Every structure is written in structure tokens, then in C-alpha cells.
Amino acid sequence: MVDFFSGLSPLTQALVATMFTWGMTALGAALVFTTKGVNQKFLDAMLGFAGGVMIAASYWSLLAPAIEMAEEGKWPAWLPAAVGFMLGGIFLWGIDKVIPHVHPNAQIETAEGIHPDRRRRSTLLVLAITLHNIPEGLAVGVAFGAVAAGFESGSLAAAVSLGIGIGIQNFPEGTAVSMPLRREGMSRRRSFMYGQFSGMVEPIAAVIGVLLVTWMEPILPLALSFAAGAMIFVVAEEVIPGSQENGNRDLASMALMVGFTVMMILDVALG
């Protein structure tokens, strides 16, 4: 199985990895068929765990390789990483300003004020999670693109560990979409469909990431850092606040520590 996967093209590898992450989103959304609700403490812990995974992945799988690759260039090694990281955060910040969105378990906040309309809330909830899955898919794509480019710091094992880590943290994201939709009166089937749909963007973003770094290899350190910055923005702006807004701060914080540790172990052990 390992030999078969390593023999695939980087584009196919990225597609397979993000199909896994999409599948984990669908698995989390499928809880809507098996239970009437998820314990809030469990959901907050899972979101905290997801935040820890994303933080660790941003450094070990994205920023650290970007700095190593930049050392081979003519610019200071920290420059592409710093510029790319800030651009990633600014890009997500811009999306949040332009497109109205809503956190799980929160009211809709837009320029027009607070809207109680359930259909509009559902649309904005799905849209928010979907948009914030873009940097995750992009991160997987550029990681496999780094392998294709032949950089020593871009190993296949590191790219695989990134895909596994993002897949793990996608599970609570699927649940965080489908369960609120079900509570608002949507059918189980439609709640599941919307929940898994939020992960559909990841394979698309992964393809874009692979193609970008394959066609324009010099931008690879910038692309890796961009994905890292976008992921950290999502963690700081969405994941951590969402995990702590129901009063389970200590639990969510410890779960974040566990998630960080698990992703660190995955990346170091496999990479």
C-alpha cells in the first residue's frame, strides 16, 4: 500500500489525501444520523483538539520546511516565511470582511446587524466552514508539491502526516456544521449533506496548491508560509473562540494541547 501510494503522481497523492480529509468531514457530519445531539463538552474538546492539530501542522509541516527551502535562495531565509505567513492571515481576514459568516452556536453578525432567520444562518454557517477549509486543502497541496519539487525538507512522510492531521481535525468541523442545522429543524439528510459539503473544497484547493508550486517552483516557500498563516488565522479567529464560548475553557485548552502533541508526534515520527 505504501509503495503504491509513493508511486502515484504528487497531484494524485494530494487528491487522495484530501479525499481522506473530506471523508473525515463527512464522518463527523454523519453523527447527525446516530444521535439527537452531541454533548457540548465533547464538541468543545474536539474543536480545541482541532486547533492544536492546526497550530502544530502550521509549524512542522509548513513553516519549518519553508524556512529550510528559503535558505537555498538569495533572500534571507526568514523573509519568504514572514511575508507568506502574513499574507495568508491578511487573505483570510479580507475574506471575513467581505463575506458575512457565523460561528457555530453563535448568532449571525453582519454589517446589517443580527439576523434570526434560520435559513440565512444555515447558509452562513456552511459558508464560513467551507471558506476556512480552503487553506487546509491548499496546505496539503503545497506539501505534496514540495515533494514533487525535490526539496529535502519536503518529505512524503511529512505531507502524509499533514493530511492525517487535517483529516483528524476535520471530524469535529463536520459535526459542528451538521448538528446546529439539525437543531434548527433541517432534516437529518440535508444536515449531513451540508456538513460534508464544507469539506468538498479541500480537494479543489489541494489541486490548485500542487499545480502552483509545480509550475512556479520558486514560490514554494512563500506558498507553504501562506498556507500556514491562513491556518493560524482560522485557529485564532474561529476555532479557539468557538471552543471556549460555551464556558468549557479549561477542557478546550487541554484538548488543544493534546491535539498539538499528537500532530507533533505524527510529523516528527513520520517525517
BELTA-V532460 format. One record per residue. RES is the residue in one small letter. OMEGA is omega in whole degrees, 0 to 359 (* if undefined). NEAR is the number of other ideal C-beta (glycine too) atoms within 10 Angstrom. D_CENTER is the distance of its C-alpha to the mean C-alpha in Angstrom with 2 decimals. Layout:
RES_OMEGA_NEAR_D_CENTER, RES_OMEGA_NEAR_D_CENTER
//
This chain:
m_180_5_25.66, v_179_9_24.34, d_179_6_26.96, f_181_7_26.15, f_181_13_22.44, s_179_12_23.42, g_179_9_25.95, l_176_13_23.58, s_179_12_22.77, p_179_22_19.55, l_179_18_18.65, t_178_13_19.36, q_179_26_17.51, a_178_31_14.26, l_179_21_15.07, v_181_16_15.88, a_182_26_12.75, t_170_32_10.53, m_175_16_13.31, f_180_19_12.75, t_176_28_9.09, w_179_24_10.60, g_178_16_13.49, m_174_24_11.84, t_179_31_10.66, a_179_21_14.32, l_177_17_15.66, g_179_27_14.35, a_183_29_15.76, a_177_18_18.92, l_180_21_19.92, v_179_28_21.49, f_188_12_24.19, t_182_8_25.11, t_178_11_25.32, k_180_9_26.36, g_178_11_23.91, v_178_18_21.60, n_185_9_22.93, q_178_13_21.39, k_179_14_21.49, f_181_14_19.57, l_179_23_16.83, d_178_24_16.70, a_180_22_16.71, m_178_23_13.80, l_176_29_11.73, g_177_29_13.18, f_179_26_12.41, a_178_28_8.66, g_178_31_9.17, g_178_27_11.34, v_183_30_9.23, m_179_26_6.71, i_180_22_10.08, a_180_24_11.82, a_181_32_9.57, s_179_28_9.87, y_189_16_13.56, w_184_21_14.70, s_186_33_12.75, l_185_33_12.61, l_181_22_15.11, a_176_18_17.81, p_180_28_18.13, a_180_30_18.20, i_178_19_21.05, e_179_18_22.87, m_182_25_22.83, a_180_24_24.02, e_180_12_26.95, e_183_11_28.42, g_183_12_28.63, k_180_5_31.21, w_173_11_29.13, p_187_11_28.53, a_183_16_25.58, w_188_12_23.89, l_179_15_24.22, p_180_24_21.61, a_181_26_19.02, a_181_17_20.07, v_181_16_20.34, g_181_26_17.05, f_180_25_15.18, m_179_14_17.11, l_178_15_16.74, g_178_28_12.93, g_179_21_13.42, i_179_14_16.40, f_179_16_14.78, l_177_23_12.33, w_178_13_15.41, g_178_10_17.48, i_180_16_15.45, d_179_17_15.74, k_185_9_19.43, v_186_8_20.17, i_177_12_18.49, p_180_17_19.36, h_181_23_16.75, v_175_23_17.00, h_170_19_15.33, p_179_21_15.79, n_180_16_19.43, a_175_16_20.39, q_179_11_22.81, i_178_21_22.16, e_179_14_22.67, t_179_13_23.65, a_182_6_26.33, e_180_8_28.82, g_183_8_28.29, i_183_10_27.22, h_181_15_27.41, p_184_8_28.12, d_186_10_27.90, r_182_15_25.88, r_179_10_25.14, r_178_14_23.86, r_181_18_21.74, s_180_21_20.22, t_182_16_19.48, l_178_20_17.84, l_179_25_15.71, v_181_20_14.38, l_181_15_14.13, a_181_23_12.12, i_181_27_9.29, t_179_19_9.68, l_183_18_9.76, h_172_24_6.67, n_180_25_4.84, i_180_21_7.09, p_179_29_6.00, e_177_31_3.46, g_178_27_6.79, l_180_29_8.84, a_179_32_8.10, v_180_33_9.27, g_182_33_12.01, v_177_36_13.37, a_177_34_13.43, f_174_32_15.63, g_178_30_17.40, a_177_32_18.39, v_180_21_20.02, a_182_20_21.85, a_175_16_23.08, g_178_8_24.76, f_180_20_23.59, e_181_10_24.49, s_179_18_21.44, g_183_26_19.18, s_178_18_19.90, l_180_19_18.95, a_179_15_18.47, a_179_25_15.90, a_179_28_13.90, v_180_26_14.39, s_177_25_13.41, l_178_31_10.02, g_179_28_9.67, i_181_21_11.22, g_179_28_9.21, i_177_32_5.80, g_179_24_8.41, i_183_19_9.97, q_177_28_7.49, n_181_30_7.09, f_179_22_10.84, p_178_29_11.40, e_178_30_9.29, g_178_28_11.74, t_182_25_14.52, a_177_28_13.83, v_188_29_14.45, s_183_30_17.29, m_177_24_19.31, p_178_20_19.93, l_178_24_20.91, r_179_23_23.28, r_181_14_24.76, e_173_13_25.57, g_179_10_27.67, m_180_19_25.63, s_180_11_26.59, r_183_15_24.66, r_180_10_24.24, r_178_14_22.94, s_178_25_20.59, f_182_23_19.12, m_179_17_19.03, y_180_23_17.17, g_180_30_14.66, q_179_22_13.91, f_182_18_14.14, s_179_28_10.92, g_184_30_9.19, m_183_15_11.96, v_185_20_10.64, e_176_33_8.39, p_179_21_11.75, i_179_16_13.27, a_180_22_10.97, a_178_31_11.37, v_179_17_15.09, i_180_16_15.30, g_179_29_13.82, v_182_27_16.32, l_181_15_19.13, l_184_19_18.78, v_176_28_19.07, t_181_18_21.66, w_184_9_23.79, m_186_12_23.45, e_181_16_23.18, p_182_11_24.21, i_185_16_21.07, l_178_25_18.86, p_179_31_18.81, l_181_24_18.03, a_178_26_15.18, l_180_37_13.56, s_177_29_14.20, f_179_30_13.00, a_179_32_9.44, a_180_29_9.86, g_179_26_11.45, a_180_28_9.03, m_179_29_6.28, i_177_22_9.46, f_179_23_10.65, v_180_27_8.04, v_184_22_8.91, a_186_14_12.51, e_186_17_12.94, e_192_23_11.29, v_182_29_10.18, i_177_22_13.30, p_180_15_15.75, g_181_23_14.76, s_186_28_15.40, q_185_19_18.67, e_179_16_20.26, n_175_16_22.17, g_182_11_24.03, n_188_20_22.32, r_182_14_21.50, d_180_10_22.89, l_180_17_21.26, a_180_28_17.76, s_178_16_18.48, m_177_15_19.78, a_176_24_16.89, l_178_26_14.61, m_180_14_17.19, v_179_14_17.14, g_178_27_13.40, f_181_21_13.86, t_180_13_16.99, v_181_18_15.74, m_178_28_13.09, m_179_19_15.90, i_179_12_18.34, l_185_23_16.36, d_182_23_15.95, v_183_12_19.51, a_182_9_21.15, l_184_15_19.79, g_*_19_19.72
//
